[in-house]
Amino acid sequence: MKRILILIFVLSFLFSLNAFAKKGFYLGALGGYSAQKPSLKEVEFNTDTTFLYGLRVGFKIMMITVEASYFQAAHNIELKEFATFEWGGRKLEYSFFGLNLKYYFSLPLIHPYITVGSGMYKAHIEDVDEDKERGYNLGLGFELILSKKFSLLGEGKYHKVSLDIQEKKLDLGDFTFSLGLNIYF
């Protein structure tokens, strides 16, 4: 039993050596891929993918980061089968602004993390309607330390929000995959 406790202590010490490698305030930019499949009662949509871009600003202390982020993507609404539904073929501008909380697991150069967040999601369907509503996101990511000032991030998230467009409840489930560069100050 004593050997197991010593082994656990040694391993936890080794994995935490680089835990505090980056701390403080950072600014970053991100770009990536957004895969969105809207959901509306009695209408079937195809998944549409597009490019996303955004910014992030955060503060990291020890293994926790609080981050404000913004991203925007423009999707096309694609119906699964031909229908006379008026939203088909229109552009859906989709954006998020909110806060995320990240918890890091430290390894020597790469820091995987889990993230959870909430914020305002806005959807504007061209020539139809727009709405904004609070939603949430969950994800996994990693931060690769490049130097004292720079790090590279990769992140995958699931976003969930329900909006009211023309008095219809539109559920947006969106997977985003992004890469970004952070500059620490």
C-alpha positions in Angstrom: 0.0 0.0 0.0 2.8 2.4 0.9 4.5 1.8 -2.5 1.2 2.5 -4.4 0.9 5.8 -2.5 4.5 6.8 -3.2 4.0 5.9 -6.9 0.8 8.0 -7.1 2.6 10.9 -5.4 5.6 10.7 -7.8 3.3 10.5 -10.9 1.2 13.4 -9.8 4.3 15.4 -9.1 5.7 14.6 -12.6 2.5 15.5 -14.3 2.2 18.8 -12.4 5.7 20.0 -13.1 4.5 22.1 -16.1 1.1 22.9 -14.6 2.0 26.5 -14.1 4.0 27.0 -17.3 1.6 29.6 -18.7 -0.4 31.9 -16.5 -1.8 35.4 -16.7 -3.7 37.3 -19.3 -3.8 36.3 -23.0 -5.4 37.4 -26.3 -6.0 35.0 -29.1 -7.5 34.5 -32.6 -9.2 31.3 -33.8 -10.4 29.9 -37.1 -11.9 26.6 -37.9 -14.8 24.5 -39.0 -18.5 24.6 -38.0 -20.9 21.8 -38.6 -24.5 22.7 -37.9 -27.7 20.8 -38.2 -30.8 22.8 -37.3 -33.9 21.0 -35.9 -37.4 22.1 -36.4 -40.6 20.2 -35.8 -41.8 18.5 -39.1 -38.9 19.8 -41.2 -35.7 17.8 -41.9 -32.4 19.6 -42.5 -29.1 18.5 -43.8 -25.9 19.3 -41.9 -24.1 22.3 -43.3 -20.4 23.0 -42.7 -18.6 26.3 -43.0 -15.6 28.3 -41.9 -15.7 30.0 -38.5 -13.5 32.8 -37.1 -13.3 34.6 -33.8 -11.4 36.1 -30.9 -10.7 35.1 -27.3 -9.4 36.8 -24.3 -8.7 35.1 -21.0 -7.0 34.8 -17.7 -5.2 31.7 -16.6 -4.2 30.9 -13.1 -2.9 27.6 -12.1 -5.0 24.9 -13.8 -8.1 27.1 -14.4 -8.9 29.6 -17.1 -11.8 32.0 -17.4 -12.2 33.0 -21.1 -14.5 35.4 -23.0 -14.8 34.3 -26.6 -16.6 35.4 -29.8 -17.0 33.5 -33.0 -19.1 33.9 -36.2 -20.1 31.4 -39.0 -22.4 31.7 -42.0 -24.3 28.5 -42.8 -26.7 27.7 -45.7 -30.0 26.2 -44.7 -30.3 23.0 -46.6 -33.5 20.9 -46.5 -33.2 17.2 -46.5 -35.8 16.8 -49.3 -37.5 19.2 -51.6 -40.2 21.1 -49.8 -41.9 24.4 -50.1 -40.6 25.5 -46.7 -39.6 29.2 -47.1 -36.3 29.0 -45.2 -34.6 26.6 -47.7 -31.5 27.9 -49.5 -31.2 30.9 -47.3 -28.1 32.1 -45.4 -28.0 31.6 -41.6 -25.6 33.9 -39.9 -24.7 32.4 -36.5 -22.6 33.9 -33.7 -21.7 33.3 -30.1 -20.4 35.7 -27.4 -19.9 34.3 -23.9 -17.7 33.0 -21.1 -16.0 29.6 -20.9 -14.4 27.9 -18.0 -11.4 25.6 -18.7 -9.7 23.0 -16.5 -6.3 21.9 -17.6 -4.5 18.6 -17.1 -0.8 19.2 -17.3 1.7 17.2 -19.4 5.2 18.3 -20.2 4.5 20.4 -23.4 0.9 19.8 -24.2 -1.9 20.7 -21.9 -5.3 19.0 -22.6 -8.3 20.6 -21.0 -12.1 20.3 -20.7 -14.3 23.4 -21.2 -17.8 24.4 -20.4 -19.4 27.7 -21.2 -22.5 29.8 -21.6 -23.4 32.9 -23.5 -25.6 34.6 -26.1 -26.1 32.9 -29.4 -27.5 34.9 -32.3 -29.0 33.6 -35.5 -30.2 35.7 -38.4 -31.9 34.0 -41.3 -31.6 36.1 -44.4 -34.9 37.9 -45.2 -36.8 35.9 -42.6 -36.1 36.8 -39.0 -33.5 36.8 -36.2 -33.3 35.9 -32.6 -30.8 35.7 -29.8 -30.9 33.5 -26.8 -28.7 32.1 -24.0 -27.2 28.7 -24.7 -24.4 26.4 -23.5 -21.3 24.6 -24.9 -19.1 21.7 -23.8 -15.8 20.7 -25.2 -12.3 19.3 -25.1 -9.1 20.9 -26.3 -5.3 21.2 -25.9 -2.8 23.9 -25.6 0.6 23.4 -27.1 3.3 25.7 -25.5 5.4 27.3 -28.3 7.4 29.8 -26.3 7.1 32.0 -23.2 4.7 34.3 -25.1 2.9 32.0 -27.6 0.8 28.9 -27.5 -1.3 27.0 -30.1 -4.8 25.8 -29.2 -7.0 23.1 -30.7 -10.5 22.7 -29.6 -13.7 20.8 -30.3 -17.0 21.9 -28.8 -20.7 21.1 -29.0 -23.0 24.1 -28.8 -26.7 23.9 -28.0 -29.3 26.7 -28.2 -33.0 27.1 -29.0 -34.2 30.2 -30.8 -37.6 31.6 -31.8 -37.7 32.3 -35.5 -41.0 33.4 -36.9 -42.7 31.9 -33.8 -41.1 28.5 -34.5 -38.7 26.9 -32.1 -35.5 26.3 -34.0 -33.0 24.1 -32.1 -29.4 24.6 -33.3 -26.9 21.9 -32.5 -23.5 22.8 -33.7 -20.1 21.1 -33.5 -17.1 23.5 -33.9 -13.5 22.5 -34.4 -11.0 25.3 -34.2 -7.3 26.1 -34.0 -6.0 29.3 -32.5 -2.9 31.2 -31.4 -2.7 32.9 -28.0 -0.3 35.6 -27.0 0.4 35.9 -23.2 1.2 39.2 -21.5 
